[in-house]
Amino acid sequence: MNTQGGNKLAQDVVIDGKLKFVDRLVFNGRLKGEITSEGALALQAQSLVEATITVKTVVIEGKVVGNVMATESARLLPSAVLIGNITTPSLTVDSGATFQGQATIGKPTLASK
C-alpha cells in the first residue's frame, strides 16, 4: 500500500468522536465514532475502528466494526476484518480478509417501472 503523502496518525493515537480530512489519511490507531472525507483512507494493520466511514476510497488492513460507504472503491487486504455493511461501486476482497455483513456493489440504478 502506498503510504506516501497525506496525513498520518500513528498507532498510539486514540480518537473518540468525528474525524474529518480532505485529501488522504493513513491511520494506524484506534477510533470510535465517525470518519468522513472526499479523499482516500488507508487503515493500517494495527488500526481498530468502531465507526461509520464515508470516504472516496478506502483500503483496510486493520479491523473495522461499522458500516462503510466508499464512493469510488474499497479494498480489504489479507489482514482486514470488516464487521458491518459496505456500499461501493468497486470492492476487492483479498484472500485471507474477513468480511461479515452485506455488500452493495455497483453504481446505483433507478428501479424499472
Backbone torsions as a table, in degrees:
resi	resn	phi	psi	omega
1	MET	NA	136.0	177.9
2	ASN	-77.3	117.6	179.6
3	THR	-111.0	18.0	-179.6
4	GLN	-80.3	143.2	175.8
5	GLY	74.2	170.6	178.3
6	GLY	75.0	-167.6	-179.3
7	ASN	-96.1	149.4	178.4
8	LYS	-131.7	131.1	174.6
9	LEU	-119.6	121.9	-170.9
10	ALA	-79.2	176.7	-174.9
11	GLN	-60.4	-27.2	-177.3
12	ASP	-86.8	5.0	179.6
13	VAL	-85.3	130.9	176.3
14	VAL	-126.2	124.9	-178.6
15	ILE	-124.5	133.6	174.3
16	ASP	-123.3	100.7	-178.1
17	GLY	145.9	-148.4	-176.8
18	LYS	-100.2	135.8	176.7
19	LEU	-120.0	122.1	177.5
20	LYS	-125.1	141.8	175.5
21	PHE	-147.3	168.0	-173.0
22	VAL	-99.3	-56.1	-167.5
23	ASP	-103.3	-69.9	-174.5
24	ARG	-147.0	139.2	177.8
25	LEU	-136.5	129.7	171.1
26	VAL	-105.8	118.8	-173.0
27	PHE	-122.2	131.9	-179.7
28	ASN	-132.2	16.2	-177.0
29	GLY	-105.1	-149.3	179.2
30	ARG	-120.1	139.2	179.4
31	LEU	-144.7	136.7	173.8
32	LYS	-128.3	117.7	-179.9
33	GLY	148.7	-109.2	-173.7
34	GLU	-150.4	140.0	174.1
35	ILE	-123.5	127.7	177.4
36	THR	-136.8	141.9	177.8
37	SER	-171.0	156.4	170.2
38	GLU	-96.3	13.8	-177.4
39	GLY	-114.0	-157.9	-174.7
40	ALA	-105.2	136.4	179.2
41	LEU	-119.2	129.6	174.6
42	ALA	-119.2	115.5	178.0
43	LEU	-100.2	109.4	-174.6
44	GLN	-76.6	174.4	-168.4
45	ALA	-57.6	-34.2	-177.5
46	GLN	-88.1	-1.6	-176.7
47	SER	-71.2	144.4	173.9
48	LEU	-133.2	111.4	-174.1
49	VAL	-122.9	120.9	173.0
50	GLU	-112.5	92.4	-169.7
51	ALA	-163.4	165.3	164.9
52	THR	-90.3	127.1	-176.8
53	ILE	-116.8	126.9	175.6
54	THR	-131.5	107.8	-175.9
55	VAL	-143.9	174.0	176.0
56	LYS	-74.7	-54.8	177.2
57	THR	-134.1	150.5	177.1
58	VAL	-141.6	137.8	171.7
59	VAL	-122.3	122.5	-175.1
60	ILE	-113.1	124.0	170.9
61	GLU	-110.8	-28.2	-175.8
62	GLY	-92.9	-149.5	-176.3
63	LYS	-111.9	131.9	177.1
64	VAL	-126.8	128.4	171.5
65	VAL	-117.5	108.4	-177.6
66	GLY	146.5	175.2	-177.5
67	ASN	-88.8	144.5	-176.9
68	VAL	-124.2	131.4	170.7
69	MET	-124.3	117.9	176.9
70	ALA	-117.3	118.0	-173.2
71	THR	-74.4	-14.6	178.9
72	GLU	-118.2	-55.6	-178.7
73	SER	-161.4	159.4	176.3
74	ALA	-141.1	143.8	177.8
75	ARG	-137.6	132.5	174.2
76	LEU	-106.7	114.6	179.9
77	LEU	-79.3	169.1	-173.7
78	PRO	-53.3	-32.8	-178.4
79	SER	-88.8	-0.9	-175.1
80	ALA	-70.0	144.9	170.2
81	VAL	-130.5	119.6	176.3
82	LEU	-123.1	117.5	175.8
83	ILE	-115.6	98.9	-175.9
84	GLY	154.2	178.0	-178.4
85	ASN	-90.7	153.7	179.0
86	ILE	-134.7	138.6	176.3
87	THR	-127.4	123.1	-178.1
88	THR	-164.6	152.0	175.3
89	PRO	-70.6	-25.9	-175.8
90	SER	-141.5	120.6	-179.6
91	LEU	-125.3	129.3	174.3
92	THR	-118.8	125.4	177.8
93	VAL	-118.1	108.8	179.7
94	ASP	-72.3	152.9	176.7
95	SER	-58.3	131.1	-179.5
96	GLY	103.4	-20.2	179.0
97	ALA	-70.3	150.5	176.9
98	THR	-111.8	128.0	178.4
99	PHE	-136.6	118.7	177.6
100	GLN	-123.5	105.8	-178.9
101	GLY	160.0	-162.8	178.5
102	GLN	-112.5	145.6	178.0
103	ALA	-119.0	133.8	170.8
104	THR	-114.0	113.4	-172.2
105	ILE	-121.2	136.5	177.6
106	GLY	115.2	168.9	178.5
107	LYS	-74.5	141.0	178.2
108	PRO	-62.9	140.2	177.5
109	THR	-124.7	154.0	176.8
110	LEU	-79.5	138.1	178.6
111	ALA	-67.3	135.4	179.7
112	SER	-74.9	147.0	-178.8
113	LYS	-99.1	NA	NA
